[in-house]
Amino acid sequence: MVKVTPDPPDRSLEDSLAHASGLLRCAMATACESAENHTGVKRDLAFSVVHLIDMAKAAVDRSLDQIQSP
């Protein structure tokens, strides 16, 4: 059977963290936009997702900073 999707290229830890940070930045933009378009409980839930994404991005960025520091 022929594999249609190629294997992703090997990434360093730094590249993987930078990619994760970018994905979280996009998720943050999506969650913020969603929150702005809702009211009440749905708005609260969307902003709770914003908060969780922010915490995850901070953790990834701290790890990335530690790798980049000599």
PAFI-50341 format. One record per residue (C-alpha): residue number from 0; y, z, x; residue in three letters. Coordinates in pm, 1 decimal. Example, Ala and Ser with C-alpha at 12.3 -4.5 7.8 and 13.67 -1.06 7.14 Angstrom:
BEGIN
 sedren       yy       zz       xx donu
      0   -450.0    780.0   1230.0  ALA
      1   -106.0    714.0   1367.0  SER
//
This chain:
BEGIN
 sedren       yy       zz       xx donu
      0      0.0      0.0      0.0  MET
      1    344.0    -93.1    134.7  VAL
      2    602.5    182.0    154.1  LYS
      3    925.4     59.5     -6.9  VAL
      4   1153.5    339.0    113.3  THR
      5   1184.0    372.5    491.1  PRO
      6   1162.0    711.1    655.7  ASP
      7   1504.6    863.8    713.4  PRO
      8   1616.1    869.1   1075.6  PRO
      9   1559.7   1190.9   1265.6  ASP
     10   1871.0   1405.6   1260.3  ARG
     11   1978.5   1684.4   1485.0  SER
     12   2047.4   2024.7   1334.4  LEU
     13   2419.9   1960.7   1379.0  GLU
     14   2396.9   1625.5   1197.6  ASP
     15   2196.1   1783.1    915.5  SER
     16   2447.5   2064.9    871.4  LEU
     17   2739.3   1820.5    875.3  ALA
     18   2562.5   1609.3    612.4  HIS
     19   2492.7   1917.7    397.8  ALA
     20   2858.4   2017.8    427.3  SER
     21   2965.5   1676.2    303.5  GLY
     22   2722.7   1691.4     11.8  LEU
     23   2853.8   2035.1    -83.3  LEU
     24   3211.2   1904.6    -68.6  ARG
     25   3114.3   1630.6   -316.8  CYS
     26   2934.2   1882.3   -538.1  ALA
     27   3245.8   2101.2   -530.9  MET
     28   3465.0   1813.7   -649.3  ALA
     29   3221.7   1735.5   -930.1  THR
     30   3195.1   2098.3  -1041.3  ALA
     31   3573.8   2146.5  -1034.5  CYS
     32   3628.1   1834.3  -1241.1  GLU
     33   3365.1   1949.2  -1488.4  SER
     34   3525.6   2293.1  -1515.8  ALA
     35   3867.6   2142.6  -1582.3  GLU
     36   3725.6   1940.9  -1872.3  ASN
     37   3566.9   2237.4  -2051.7  HIS
     38   3680.0   2553.4  -2223.6  THR
     39   3528.9   2891.5  -2293.5  GLY
     40   3178.5   2970.8  -2174.8  VAL
     41   3114.1   2616.9  -2047.2  LYS
     42   3425.2   2642.5  -1829.2  ARG
     43   3312.7   2982.8  -1699.8  ASP
     44   2968.6   2843.9  -1613.3  LEU
     45   3117.7   2546.2  -1432.8  ALA
     46   3345.8   2772.9  -1229.9  PHE
     47   3049.7   2995.0  -1142.6  SER
     48   2885.9   2683.5   -995.8  VAL
     49   3208.3   2617.8   -802.6  VAL
     50   3186.0   2970.2   -660.1  HIS
     51   2818.9   2928.6   -560.1  LEU
     52   2890.3   2594.8   -393.3  ILE
     53   3184.0   2749.3   -208.2  ASP
     54   2962.5   3027.8    -72.6  MET
     55   2694.0   2779.0     34.6  ALA
     56   2951.1   2552.5    202.6  LYS
     57   3099.3   2849.9    388.6  ALA
     58   2753.9   2943.9    520.0  ALA
     59   2682.1   2586.4    631.6  VAL
     60   3024.2   2552.2    793.6  ASP
     61   2981.7   2882.7    981.1  ARG
     62   2647.5   2760.9   1114.0  SER
     63   2801.7   2430.3   1213.5  LEU
     64   3086.2   2610.6   1393.7  ASP
     65   2834.5   2821.3   1589.0  GLN
     66   2648.2   2511.3   1701.9  ILE
     67   2967.4   2333.5   1807.2  GLN
     68   3106.7   2633.1   1999.7  SER
     69   3009.1   2639.2   2368.9  PRO
//
